[in-house]
């Protein structure tokens, strides 16, 4: 998988916002709220291609959570990003 365009993640208090970054401008009409683990995953992979398994491994390694929990969380995030047309499956 890969992001369709460049995104910037901004931390606002305990929240993270992912904003589209086209050319030299930020598009505030395409803002997605993220939790800390989603922001971590997106930040780690950036504009590189990634797989479902890449993200699962990152969560397990960073947070020491059960693999099944990580798979469920990653699946939910990927579905949200596909729905918002941010990535293609």
PDB file of N, CA, C and O in Angstrom:
ATOM      1  N   UNK A   1       0.846  -1.173   0.000  1.00  0.00           N
ATOM      2  CA  UNK A   1       0.000   0.000   0.000  1.00  0.00           C
ATOM      3  C   UNK A   1       0.891   1.235   0.000  1.00  0.00           C
ATOM      4  O   UNK A   1       2.069   1.190   0.353  1.00  0.00           O
ATOM      5  N   UNK A   2       0.281   2.327  -0.406  1.00  0.00           N
ATOM      6  CA  UNK A   2       1.018   3.586  -0.451  1.00  0.00           C
ATOM      7  C   UNK A   2       0.015   4.731  -0.356  1.00  0.00           C
ATOM      8  O   UNK A   2      -1.116   4.612  -0.826  1.00  0.00           O
ATOM      9  N   UNK A   3       0.428   5.833   0.248  1.00  0.00           N
ATOM     10  CA  UNK A   3      -0.422   7.013   0.329  1.00  0.00           C
ATOM     11  C   UNK A   3      -0.516   7.662  -1.033  1.00  0.00           C
ATOM     12  O   UNK A   3       0.465   7.708  -1.775  1.00  0.00           O
ATOM     13  N   UNK A   4      -1.699   8.165  -1.366  1.00  0.00           N
ATOM     14  CA  UNK A   4      -1.923   8.771  -2.680  1.00  0.00           C
ATOM     15  C   UNK A   4      -1.196  10.096  -2.837  1.00  0.00           C
ATOM     16  O   UNK A   4      -0.838  10.473  -3.953  1.00  0.00           O
ATOM     17  N   UNK A   5      -0.974  10.798  -1.753  1.00  0.00           N
ATOM     18  CA  UNK A   5      -0.271  12.081  -1.805  1.00  0.00           C
ATOM     19  C   UNK A   5       0.441  12.301  -0.487  1.00  0.00           C
ATOM     20  O   UNK A   5       0.322  11.496   0.437  1.00  0.00           O
ATOM     21  N   UNK A   6       1.179  13.391  -0.402  1.00  0.00           N
ATOM     22  CA  UNK A   6       1.944  13.695   0.810  1.00  0.00           C
ATOM     23  C   UNK A   6       1.025  14.196   1.912  1.00  0.00           C
ATOM     24  O   UNK A   6       0.083  14.947   1.660  1.00  0.00           O
ATOM     25  N   UNK A   7       1.311  13.771   3.129  1.00  0.00           N
ATOM     26  CA  UNK A   7       0.554  14.210   4.288  1.00  0.00           C
ATOM     27  C   UNK A   7       1.506  14.652   5.382  1.00  0.00           C
ATOM     28  O   UNK A   7       2.622  14.147   5.497  1.00  0.00           O
ATOM     29  N   UNK A   8       1.054  15.594   6.174  1.00  0.00           N
ATOM     30  CA  UNK A   8       1.803  16.077   7.331  1.00  0.00           C
ATOM     31  C   UNK A   8       0.965  15.774   8.564  1.00  0.00           C
ATOM     32  O   UNK A   8      -0.252  15.961   8.555  1.00  0.00           O
ATOM     33  N   UNK A   9       1.613  15.310   9.619  1.00  0.00           N
ATOM     34  CA  UNK A   9       0.912  15.045  10.874  1.00  0.00           C
ATOM     35  C   UNK A   9       1.297  16.122  11.865  1.00  0.00           C
ATOM     36  O   UNK A   9       2.476  16.365  12.123  1.00  0.00           O
ATOM     37  N   UNK A  10       0.271  16.769  12.419  1.00  0.00           N
ATOM     38  CA  UNK A  10       0.474  17.806  13.431  1.00  0.00           C
ATOM     39  C   UNK A  10      -0.081  17.303  14.761  1.00  0.00           C
ATOM     40  O   UNK A  10      -1.171  16.734  14.817  1.00  0.00           O
ATOM     41  N   UNK A  11       0.680  17.520  15.819  1.00  0.00           N
ATOM     42  CA  UNK A  11       0.205  17.168  17.155  1.00  0.00           C
ATOM     43  C   UNK A  11      -0.416  18.415  17.776  1.00  0.00           C
ATOM     44  O   UNK A  11       0.195  19.483  17.815  1.00  0.00           O
ATOM     45  N   UNK A  12      -1.645  18.250  18.261  1.00  0.00           N
ATOM     46  CA  UNK A  12      -2.356  19.335  18.929  1.00  0.00           C
ATOM     47  C   UNK A  12      -2.801  18.787  20.280  1.00  0.00           C
ATOM     48  O   UNK A  12      -3.802  18.075  20.367  1.00  0.00           O
ATOM     49  N   UNK A  13      -2.065  19.117  21.321  1.00  0.00           N
ATOM     50  CA  UNK A  13      -2.340  18.537  22.635  1.00  0.00           C
ATOM     51  C   UNK A  13      -2.082  17.043  22.588  1.00  0.00           C
ATOM     52  O   UNK A  13      -0.981  16.604  22.253  1.00  0.00           O
ATOM     53  N   UNK A  14      -3.110  16.256  22.928  1.00  0.00           N
ATOM     54  CA  UNK A  14      -3.002  14.799  22.890  1.00  0.00           C
ATOM     55  C   UNK A  14      -3.550  14.213  21.596  1.00  0.00           C
ATOM     56  O   UNK A  14      -3.615  12.993  21.445  1.00  0.00           O
ATOM     57  N   UNK A  15      -3.939  15.064  20.675  1.00  0.00           N
ATOM     58  CA  UNK A  15      -4.526  14.633  19.409  1.00  0.00           C
ATOM     59  C   UNK A  15      -3.525  14.819  18.270  1.00  0.00           C
ATOM     60  O   UNK A  15      -2.592  15.616  18.360  1.00  0.00           O
ATOM     61  N   UNK A  16      -3.743  14.075  17.217  1.00  0.00           N
ATOM     62  CA  UNK A  16      -2.936  14.205  16.003  1.00  0.00           C
ATOM     63  C   UNK A  16      -3.868  14.450  14.830  1.00  0.00           C
ATOM     64  O   UNK A  16      -4.927  13.832  14.721  1.00  0.00           O
ATOM     65  N   UNK A  17      -3.466  15.353  13.959  1.00  0.00           N
ATOM     66  CA  UNK A  17      -4.236  15.656  12.750  1.00  0.00           C
ATOM     67  C   UNK A  17      -3.341  15.403  11.544  1.00  0.00           C
ATOM     68  O   UNK A  17      -2.208  15.881  11.485  1.00  0.00           O
ATOM     69  N   UNK A  18      -3.862  14.651  10.591  1.00  0.00           N
ATOM     70  CA  UNK A  18      -3.153  14.386   9.354  1.00  0.00           C
ATOM     71  C   UNK A  18      -3.748  15.295   8.283  1.00  0.00           C
ATOM     72  O   UNK A  18      -4.943  15.232   7.996  1.00  0.00           O
ATOM     73  N   UNK A  19      -2.908  16.136   7.699  1.00  0.00           N
ATOM     74  CA  UNK A  19      -3.355  17.112   6.709  1.00  0.00           C
ATOM     75  C   UNK A  19      -2.664  16.856   5.381  1.00  0.00           C
ATOM     76  O   UNK A  19      -1.476  16.538   5.333  1.00  0.00           O
ATOM     77  N   UNK A  20      -3.423  17.000   4.306  1.00  0.00           N
ATOM     78  CA  UNK A  20      -2.881  16.846   2.965  1.00  0.00           C
ATOM     79  C   UNK A  20      -1.916  17.990   2.668  1.00  0.00           C
ATOM     80  O   UNK A  20      -2.189  19.145   2.994  1.00  0.00           O
ATOM     81  N   UNK A  21      -0.794  17.658   2.052  1.00  0.00           N
ATOM     82  CA  UNK A  21       0.226  18.649   1.723  1.00  0.00           C
ATOM     83  C   UNK A  21       0.487  18.577   0.224  1.00  0.00           C
ATOM     84  O   UNK A  21       1.218  17.710  -0.252  1.00  0.00           O
ATOM     85  N   UNK A  22      -0.120  19.497  -0.505  1.00  0.00           N
ATOM     86  CA  UNK A  22       0.031  19.525  -1.962  1.00  0.00           C
ATOM     87  C   UNK A  22       0.959  20.662  -2.345  1.00  0.00           C
ATOM     88  O   UNK A  22       0.749  21.814  -1.966  1.00  0.00           O
ATOM     89  N   UNK A  23       1.989  20.317  -3.103  1.00  0.00           N
ATOM     90  CA  UNK A  23       2.987  21.292  -3.526  1.00  0.00           C
ATOM     91  C   UNK A  23       3.521  22.032  -2.307  1.00  0.00           C
ATOM     92  O   UNK A  23       4.158  21.408  -1.458  1.00  0.00           O
ATOM     93  N   UNK A  24       3.292  23.310  -2.187  1.00  0.00           N
ATOM     94  CA  UNK A  24       3.815  24.054  -1.037  1.00  0.00           C
ATOM     95  C   UNK A  24       2.697  24.522  -0.105  1.00  0.00           C
ATOM     96  O   UNK A  24       2.928  25.375   0.751  1.00  0.00           O
ATOM     97  N   UNK A  25       1.487  23.974  -0.262  1.00  0.00           N
ATOM     98  CA  UNK A  25       0.365  24.394   0.579  1.00  0.00           C
ATOM     99  C   UNK A  25      -0.226  23.212   1.335  1.00  0.00           C
ATOM    100  O   UNK A  25      -0.110  22.063   0.909  1.00  0.00           O
ATOM    101  N   UNK A  26      -0.848  23.507   2.439  1.00  0.00           N
ATOM    102  CA  UNK A  26      -1.536  22.499   3.241  1.00  0.00           C
ATOM    103  C   UNK A  26      -3.020  22.639   2.973  1.00  0.00           C
ATOM    104  O   UNK A  26      -3.570  23.739   3.017  1.00  0.00           O
ATOM    105  N   UNK A  27      -3.669  21.511   2.692  1.00  0.00           N
ATOM    106  CA  UNK A  27      -5.098  21.497   2.396  1.00  0.00           C
ATOM    107  C   UNK A  27      -5.866  21.164   3.678  1.00  0.00           C
ATOM    108  O   UNK A  27      -5.907  20.010   4.103  1.00  0.00           O
ATOM    109  N   UNK A  28      -6.468  22.174   4.283  1.00  0.00           N
ATOM    110  CA  UNK A  28      -7.197  21.970   5.529  1.00  0.00           C
ATOM    111  C   UNK A  28      -8.557  21.313   5.316  1.00  0.00           C
ATOM    112  O   UNK A  28      -9.222  20.948   6.286  1.00  0.00           O
ATOM    113  N   UNK A  29      -8.983  21.156   4.057  1.00  0.00           N
ATOM    114  CA  UNK A  29     -10.260  20.494   3.794  1.00  0.00           C
ATOM    115  C   UNK A  29     -10.136  18.980   3.886  1.00  0.00           C
ATOM    116  O   UNK A  29     -11.142  18.273   3.942  1.00  0.00           O
ATOM    117  N   UNK A  30      -8.917  18.488   3.901  1.00  0.00           N
ATOM    118  CA  UNK A  30      -8.683  17.050   4.019  1.00  0.00           C
ATOM    119  C   UNK A  30      -7.900  16.799   5.306  1.00  0.00           C
ATOM    120  O   UNK A  30      -6.690  16.576   5.275  1.00  0.00           O
ATOM    121  N   UNK A  31      -8.601  16.838   6.429  1.00  0.00           N
ATOM    122  CA  UNK A  31      -7.975  16.626   7.734  1.00  0.00           C
ATOM    123  C   UNK A  31      -8.559  15.368   8.367  1.00  0.00           C
ATOM    124  O   UNK A  31      -9.776  15.187   8.392  1.00  0.00           O
ATOM    125  N   UNK A  32      -7.694  14.508   8.874  1.00  0.00           N
ATOM    126  CA  UNK A  32      -8.103  13.259   9.506  1.00  0.00           C
ATOM    127  C   UNK A  32      -7.548  13.243  10.930  1.00  0.00           C
ATOM    128  O   UNK A  32      -6.353  13.451  11.138  1.00  0.00           O
ATOM    129  N   UNK A  33      -8.417  12.997  11.900  1.00  0.00           N
ATOM    130  CA  UNK A  33      -7.977  12.866  13.294  1.00  0.00           C
ATOM    131  C   UNK A  33      -7.385  11.469  13.499  1.00  0.00           C
ATOM    132  O   UNK A  33      -7.936  10.473  13.029  1.00  0.00           O
ATOM    133  N   UNK A  34      -6.267  11.416  14.200  1.00  0.00           N
ATOM    134  CA  UNK A  34      -5.578  10.154  14.462  1.00  0.00           C
ATOM    135  C   UNK A  34      -5.289  10.009  15.948  1.00  0.00           C
ATOM    136  O   UNK A  34      -5.151  11.001  16.664  1.00  0.00           O
ATOM    137  N   UNK A  35      -5.198   8.770  16.402  1.00  0.00           N
ATOM    138  CA  UNK A  35      -4.689   8.556  17.753  1.00  0.00           C
ATOM    139  C   UNK A  35      -3.170   8.397  17.662  1.00  0.00           C
ATOM    140  O   UNK A  35      -2.610   8.402  16.566  1.00  0.00           O
ATOM    141  N   UNK A  36      -2.519   8.259  18.784  1.00  0.00           N
ATOM    142  CA  UNK A  36      -1.053   8.228  18.817  1.00  0.00           C
ATOM    143  C   UNK A  36      -0.478   7.048  18.035  1.00  0.00           C
ATOM    144  O   UNK A  36       0.526   7.203  17.341  1.00  0.00           O
ATOM    145  N   UNK A  37      -1.094   5.879  18.135  1.00  0.00           N
ATOM    146  CA  UNK A  37      -0.546   4.719  17.430  1.00  0.00           C
ATOM    147  C   UNK A  37      -0.715   4.844  15.917  1.00  0.00           C
ATOM    148  O   UNK A  37       0.172   4.435  15.167  1.00  0.00           O
ATOM    149  N   UNK A  38      -1.828   5.397  15.458  1.00  0.00           N
ATOM    150  CA  UNK A  38      -2.022   5.617  14.017  1.00  0.00           C
ATOM    151  C   UNK A  38      -1.010   6.640  13.502  1.00  0.00           C
ATOM    152  O   UNK A  38      -0.431   6.462  12.430  1.00  0.00           O
ATOM    153  N   UNK A  39      -0.801   7.705  14.265  1.00  0.00           N
ATOM    154  CA  UNK A  39       0.187   8.717  13.872  1.00  0.00           C
ATOM    155  C   UNK A  39       1.582   8.098  13.805  1.00  0.00           C
ATOM    156  O   UNK A  39       2.366   8.417  12.911  1.00  0.00           O
ATOM    157  N   UNK A  40       1.886   7.217  14.747  1.00  0.00           N
ATOM    158  CA  UNK A  40       3.181   6.530  14.750  1.00  0.00           C
ATOM    159  C   UNK A  40       3.359   5.697  13.475  1.00  0.00           C
ATOM    160  O   UNK A  40       4.395   5.779  12.816  1.00  0.00           O
ATOM    161  N   UNK A  41       2.347   4.898  13.132  1.00  0.00           N
ATOM    162  CA  UNK A  41       2.433   4.041  11.947  1.00  0.00           C
ATOM    163  C   UNK A  41       2.638   4.860  10.679  1.00  0.00           C
ATOM    164  O   UNK A  41       3.504   4.550   9.861  1.00  0.00           O
ATOM    165  N   UNK A  42       1.841   5.895  10.527  1.00  0.00           N
ATOM    166  CA  UNK A  42       1.926   6.732   9.338  1.00  0.00           C
ATOM    167  C   UNK A  42       3.263   7.458   9.289  1.00  0.00           C
ATOM    168  O   UNK A  42       3.875   7.579   8.228  1.00  0.00           O
ATOM    169  N   UNK A  43       3.707   7.935  10.433  1.00  0.00           N
ATOM    170  CA  UNK A  43       5.004   8.608  10.502  1.00  0.00           C
ATOM    171  C   UNK A  43       6.167   7.685  10.186  1.00  0.00           C
ATOM    172  O   UNK A  43       7.145   8.108   9.571  1.00  0.00           O
ATOM    173  N   UNK A  44       6.072   6.441  10.595  1.00  0.00           N
ATOM    174  CA  UNK A  44       7.151   5.479  10.351  1.00  0.00           C
ATOM    175  C   UNK A  44       7.257   5.086   8.888  1.00  0.00           C
ATOM    176  O   UNK A  44       8.359   4.866   8.388  1.00  0.00           O
ATOM    177  N   UNK A  45       6.137   4.995   8.199  1.00  0.00           N
ATOM    178  CA  UNK A  45       6.181   4.546   6.810  1.00  0.00           C
ATOM    179  C   UNK A  45       6.263   5.708   5.834  1.00  0.00           C
ATOM    180  O   UNK A  45       6.775   5.544   4.726  1.00  0.00           O
ATOM    181  N   UNK A  46       5.768   6.885   6.223  1.00  0.00           N
ATOM    182  CA  UNK A  46       5.876   8.073   5.381  1.00  0.00           C
ATOM    183  C   UNK A  46       5.392   7.846   3.967  1.00  0.00           C
ATOM    184  O   UNK A  46       4.279   7.362   3.760  1.00  0.00           O
ATOM    185  N   UNK A  47       6.207   8.187   3.000  1.00  0.00           N
ATOM    186  CA  UNK A  47       5.794   8.056   1.597  1.00  0.00           C
ATOM    187  C   UNK A  47       6.273   6.738   0.978  1.00  0.00           C
ATOM    188  O   UNK A  47       6.217   6.571  -0.240  1.00  0.00           O
ATOM    189  N   UNK A  48       6.740   5.810   1.808  1.00  0.00           N
ATOM    190  CA  UNK A  48       7.192   4.510   1.330  1.00  0.00           C
ATOM    191  C   UNK A  48       6.015   3.545   1.215  1.00  0.00           C
ATOM    192  O   UNK A  48       4.991   3.733   1.872  1.00  0.00           O
ATOM    193  N   UNK A  49       6.157   2.532   0.397  1.00  0.00           N
ATOM    194  CA  UNK A  49       5.158   1.468   0.341  1.00  0.00           C
ATOM    195  C   UNK A  49       5.209   0.686   1.648  1.00  0.00           C
ATOM    196  O   UNK A  49       6.268   0.548   2.261  1.00  0.00           O
ATOM    197  N   UNK A  50       4.068   0.183   2.061  1.00  0.00           N
ATOM    198  CA  UNK A  50       4.005  -0.606   3.291  1.00  0.00           C
ATOM    199  C   UNK A  50       2.941  -1.678   3.122  1.00  0.00           C
ATOM    200  O   UNK A  50       2.087  -1.592   2.239  1.00  0.00           O
ATOM    201  N   UNK A  51       3.004  -2.676   3.969  1.00  0.00           N
ATOM    202  CA  UNK A  51       2.018  -3.752   3.939  1.00  0.00           C
ATOM    203  C   UNK A  51       1.275  -3.812   5.271  1.00  0.00           C
ATOM    204  O   UNK A  51       1.681  -3.200   6.258  1.00  0.00           O
ATOM    205  N   UNK A  52       0.208  -4.543   5.271  1.00  0.00           N
ATOM    206  CA  UNK A  52      -0.545  -4.815   6.491  1.00  0.00           C
ATOM    207  C   UNK A  52       0.405  -5.368   7.553  1.00  0.00           C
ATOM    208  O   UNK A  52       0.400  -4.922   8.700  1.00  0.00           O
ATOM    209  N   UNK A  53       1.212  -6.338   7.154  1.00  0.00           N
ATOM    210  CA  UNK A  53       2.142  -6.973   8.093  1.00  0.00           C
ATOM    211  C   UNK A  53       3.192  -6.001   8.623  1.00  0.00           C
ATOM    212  O   UNK A  53       3.595  -6.097   9.782  1.00  0.00           O
ATOM    213  N   UNK A  54       3.639  -5.065   7.784  1.00  0.00           N
ATOM    214  CA  UNK A  54       4.594  -4.052   8.250  1.00  0.00           C
ATOM    215  C   UNK A  54       4.017  -3.294   9.436  1.00  0.00           C
ATOM    216  O   UNK A  54       4.675  -3.120  10.462  1.00  0.00           O
ATOM    217  N   UNK A  55       2.770  -2.846   9.277  1.00  0.00           N
ATOM    218  CA  UNK A  55       2.141  -2.061  10.343  1.00  0.00           C
ATOM    219  C   UNK A  55       1.876  -2.906  11.584  1.00  0.00           C
ATOM    220  O   UNK A  55       2.045  -2.426  12.705  1.00  0.00           O
ATOM    221  N   UNK A  56       1.463  -4.158  11.397  1.00  0.00           N
ATOM    222  CA  UNK A  56       1.231  -5.034  12.550  1.00  0.00           C
ATOM    223  C   UNK A  56       2.532  -5.205  13.331  1.00  0.00           C
ATOM    224  O   UNK A  56       2.541  -5.077  14.555  1.00  0.00           O
ATOM    225  N   UNK A  57       3.615  -5.491  12.641  1.00  0.00           N
ATOM    226  CA  UNK A  57       4.915  -5.670  13.303  1.00  0.00           C
ATOM    227  C   UNK A  57       5.360  -4.407  14.034  1.00  0.00           C
ATOM    228  O   UNK A  57       5.893  -4.486  15.141  1.00  0.00           O
ATOM    229  N   UNK A  58       5.146  -3.244  13.420  1.00  0.00           N
ATOM    230  CA  UNK A  58       5.508  -1.988  14.085  1.00  0.00           C
ATOM    231  C   UNK A  58       4.748  -1.820  15.397  1.00  0.00           C
ATOM    232  O   UNK A  58       5.336  -1.425  16.405  1.00  0.00           O
ATOM    233  N   UNK A  59       3.448  -2.117  15.396  1.00  0.00           N
ATOM    234  CA  UNK A  59       2.661  -1.984  16.627  1.00  0.00           C
ATOM    235  C   UNK A  59       3.107  -2.976  17.696  1.00  0.00           C
ATOM    236  O   UNK A  59       3.260  -2.615  18.863  1.00  0.00           O
ATOM    237  N   UNK A  60       3.312  -4.215  17.297  1.00  0.00           N
ATOM    238  CA  UNK A  60       3.739  -5.242  18.258  1.00  0.00           C
ATOM    239  C   UNK A  60       5.085  -4.867  18.863  1.00  0.00           C
ATOM    240  O   UNK A  60       5.275  -4.962  20.075  1.00  0.00           O
ATOM    241  N   UNK A  61       6.010  -4.444  18.025  1.00  0.00           N
ATOM    242  CA  UNK A  61       7.351  -4.082  18.512  1.00  0.00           C
ATOM    243  C   UNK A  61       7.331  -2.871  19.431  1.00  0.00           C
ATOM    244  O   UNK A  61       8.008  -2.862  20.459  1.00  0.00           O
ATOM    245  N   UNK A  62       6.563  -1.852  19.072  1.00  0.00           N
ATOM    246  CA  UNK A  62       6.563  -0.613  19.855  1.00  0.00           C
ATOM    247  C   UNK A  62       5.775  -0.733  21.153  1.00  0.00           C
ATOM    248  O   UNK A  62       6.233  -0.282  22.202  1.00  0.00           O
ATOM    249  N   UNK A  63       4.596  -1.337  21.088  1.00  0.00           N
ATOM    250  CA  UNK A  63       3.704  -1.344  22.247  1.00  0.00           C
ATOM    251  C   UNK A  63       3.665  -2.687  22.973  1.00  0.00           C
ATOM    252  O   UNK A  63       3.081  -2.782  24.052  1.00  0.00           O
ATOM    253  N   UNK A  64       4.270  -3.712  22.410  1.00  0.00           N
ATOM    254  CA  UNK A  64       4.290  -5.023  23.059  1.00  0.00           C
ATOM    255  C   UNK A  64       2.908  -5.639  23.207  1.00  0.00           C
ATOM    256  O   UNK A  64       2.649  -6.379  24.155  1.00  0.00           O
ATOM    257  N   UNK A  65       2.021  -5.330  22.267  1.00  0.00           N
ATOM    258  CA  UNK A  65       0.652  -5.849  22.350  1.00  0.00           C
ATOM    259  C   UNK A  65       0.549  -7.183  21.625  1.00  0.00           C
ATOM    260  O   UNK A  65       1.428  -7.560  20.850  1.00  0.00           O
ATOM    261  N   UNK A  66      -0.533  -7.880  21.892  1.00  0.00           N
ATOM    262  CA  UNK A  66      -0.819  -9.153  21.250  1.00  0.00           C
ATOM    263  C   UNK A  66      -0.978  -8.945  19.744  1.00  0.00           C
ATOM    264  O   UNK A  66      -1.544  -7.943  19.308  1.00  0.00           O
ATOM    265  N   UNK A  67      -0.487  -9.877  18.967  1.00  0.00           N
ATOM    266  CA  UNK A  67      -0.529  -9.762  17.507  1.00  0.00           C
ATOM    267  C   UNK A  67      -1.965  -9.662  16.984  1.00  0.00           C
ATOM    268  O   UNK A  67      -2.221  -8.920  16.035  1.00  0.00           O
ATOM    269  N   UNK A  68      -2.888 -10.383  17.576  1.00  0.00           N
ATOM    270  CA  UNK A  68      -4.287 -10.343  17.131  1.00  0.00           C
ATOM    271  C   UNK A  68      -4.884  -8.961  17.378  1.00  0.00           C
ATOM    272  O   UNK A  68      -5.637  -8.460  16.542  1.00  0.00           O
ATOM    273  N   UNK A  69      -4.566  -8.347  18.495  1.00  0.00           N
ATOM    274  CA  UNK A  69      -5.033  -6.983  18.787  1.00  0.00           C
ATOM    275  C   UNK A  69      -4.444  -6.016  17.766  1.00  0.00           C
ATOM    276  O   UNK A  69      -5.147  -5.149  17.247  1.00  0.00           O
ATOM    277  N   UNK A  70      -3.160  -6.166  17.480  1.00  0.00           N
ATOM    278  CA  UNK A  70      -2.502  -5.293  16.495  1.00  0.00           C
ATOM    279  C   UNK A  70      -3.141  -5.463  15.121  1.00  0.00           C
ATOM    280  O   UNK A  70      -3.365  -4.477  14.420  1.00  0.00           O
ATOM    281  N   UNK A  71      -3.437  -6.699  14.729  1.00  0.00           N
ATOM    282  CA  UNK A  71      -4.067  -6.942  13.426  1.00  0.00           C
ATOM    283  C   UNK A  71      -5.440  -6.275  13.338  1.00  0.00           C
ATOM    284  O   UNK A  71      -5.789  -5.700  12.307  1.00  0.00           O
ATOM    285  N   UNK A  72      -6.207  -6.351  14.406  1.00  0.00           N
ATOM    286  CA  UNK A  72      -7.534  -5.721  14.437  1.00  0.00           C
ATOM    287  C   UNK A  72      -7.414  -4.207  14.308  1.00  0.00           C
ATOM    288  O   UNK A  72      -8.162  -3.581  13.557  1.00  0.00           O
ATOM    289  N   UNK A  73      -6.474  -3.624  15.041  1.00  0.00           N
ATOM    290  CA  UNK A  73      -6.274  -2.170  15.000  1.00  0.00           C
ATOM    291  C   UNK A  73      -5.794  -1.706  13.620  1.00  0.00           C
ATOM    292  O   UNK A  73      -6.271  -0.697  13.099  1.00  0.00           O
ATOM    293  N   UNK A  74      -4.862  -2.438  13.041  1.00  0.00           N
ATOM    294  CA  UNK A  74      -4.340  -2.074  11.724  1.00  0.00           C
ATOM    295  C   UNK A  74      -5.436  -2.198  10.672  1.00  0.00           C
ATOM    296  O   UNK A  74      -5.555  -1.337   9.801  1.00  0.00           O
ATOM    297  N   UNK A  75      -6.231  -3.253  10.743  1.00  0.00           N
ATOM    298  CA  UNK A  75      -7.316  -3.425   9.777  1.00  0.00           C
ATOM    299  C   UNK A  75      -8.294  -2.255   9.847  1.00  0.00           C
ATOM    300  O   UNK A  75      -8.733  -1.752   8.812  1.00  0.00           O
ATOM    301  N   UNK A  76      -8.635  -1.822  11.046  1.00  0.00           N
ATOM    302  CA  UNK A  76      -9.559  -0.691  11.215  1.00  0.00           C
ATOM    303  C   UNK A  76      -8.963   0.594  10.636  1.00  0.00           C
ATOM    304  O   UNK A  76      -9.666   1.364   9.981  1.00  0.00           O
ATOM    305  N   UNK A  77      -7.682   0.825  10.874  1.00  0.00           N
ATOM    306  CA  UNK A  77      -7.022   2.025  10.347  1.00  0.00           C
ATOM    307  C   UNK A  77      -6.973   1.988   8.821  1.00  0.00           C
ATOM    308  O   UNK A  77      -7.271   2.986   8.166  1.00  0.00           O
ATOM    309  N   UNK A  78      -6.605   0.864   8.264  1.00  0.00           N
ATOM    310  CA  UNK A  78      -6.537   0.751   6.805  1.00  0.00           C
ATOM    311  C   UNK A  78      -7.912   0.972   6.189  1.00  0.00           C
ATOM    312  O   UNK A  78      -8.030   1.661   5.176  1.00  0.00           O
ATOM    313  N   UNK A  79      -8.946   0.402   6.781  1.00  0.00           N
ATOM    314  CA  UNK A  79     -10.300   0.607   6.266  1.00  0.00           C
ATOM    315  C   UNK A  79     -10.690   2.083   6.296  1.00  0.00           C
ATOM    316  O   UNK A  79     -11.312   2.584   5.359  1.00  0.00           O
ATOM    317  N   UNK A  80     -10.325   2.774   7.369  1.00  0.00           N
ATOM    318  CA  UNK A  80     -10.622   4.207   7.471  1.00  0.00           C
ATOM    319  C   UNK A  80      -9.881   4.993   6.387  1.00  0.00           C
ATOM    320  O   UNK A  80     -10.460   5.882   5.763  1.00  0.00           O
ATOM    321  N   UNK A  81      -8.618   4.674   6.163  1.00  0.00           N
ATOM    322  CA  UNK A  81      -7.828   5.390   5.175  1.00  0.00           C
ATOM    323  C   UNK A  81      -8.307   5.110   3.741  1.00  0.00           C
ATOM    324  O   UNK A  81      -8.261   5.990   2.881  1.00  0.00           O
ATOM    325  N   UNK A  82      -8.759   3.889   3.498  1.00  0.00           N
ATOM    326  CA  UNK A  82      -9.323   3.567   2.188  1.00  0.00           C
ATOM    327  C   UNK A  82     -10.634   4.310   1.991  1.00  0.00           C
ATOM    328  O   UNK A  82     -10.874   4.873   0.923  1.00  0.00           O
ATOM    329  N   UNK A  83     -11.485   4.315   3.014  1.00  0.00           N
ATOM    330  CA  UNK A  83     -12.766   5.012   2.940  1.00  0.00           C
ATOM    331  C   UNK A  83     -12.567   6.494   2.644  1.00  0.00           C
ATOM    332  O   UNK A  83     -13.327   7.080   1.873  1.00  0.00           O
ATOM    333  N   UNK A  84     -11.562   7.095   3.245  1.00  0.00           N
ATOM    334  CA  UNK A  84     -11.274   8.520   3.049  1.00  0.00           C
ATOM    335  C   UNK A  84     -10.472   8.778   1.767  1.00  0.00           C
ATOM    336  O   UNK A  84     -10.107   9.915   1.470  1.00  0.00           O
ATOM    337  N   UNK A  85     -10.203   7.698   1.009  1.00  0.00           N
ATOM    338  CA  UNK A  85      -9.467   7.788  -0.260  1.00  0.00           C
ATOM    339  C   UNK A  85      -8.042   8.333  -0.084  1.00  0.00           C
ATOM    340  O   UNK A  85      -7.538   9.084  -0.920  1.00  0.00           O
ATOM    341  N   UNK A  86      -7.421   7.940   1.009  1.00  0.00           N
ATOM    342  CA  UNK A  86      -6.061   8.372   1.301  1.00  0.00           C
ATOM    343  C   UNK A  86      -5.048   7.330   0.812  1.00  0.00           C
ATOM    344  O   UNK A  86      -3.932   7.669   0.420  1.00  0.00           O
ATOM    345  N   UNK A  87      -5.460   6.055   0.842  1.00  0.00           N
ATOM    346  CA  UNK A  87      -4.632   4.981   0.297  1.00  0.00           C
ATOM    347  C   UNK A  87      -5.495   4.090  -0.587  1.00  0.00           C
ATOM    348  O   UNK A  87      -6.722   4.094  -0.492  1.00  0.00           O
ATOM    349  N   UNK A  88      -4.833   3.333  -1.439  1.00  0.00           N
ATOM    350  CA  UNK A  88      -5.491   2.279  -2.213  1.00  0.00           C
ATOM    351  C   UNK A  88      -5.073   0.955  -1.602  1.00  0.00           C
ATOM    352  O   UNK A  88      -3.951   0.809  -1.118  1.00  0.00           O
ATOM    353  N   UNK A  89      -5.963   0.012  -1.628  1.00  0.00           N
ATOM    354  CA  UNK A  89      -5.636  -1.308  -1.083  1.00  0.00           C
ATOM    355  C   UNK A  89      -4.701  -2.065  -1.996  1.00  0.00           C
ATOM    356  O   UNK A  89      -4.322  -3.196  -1.692  1.00  0.00           O
TER     357      UNK A  89
END
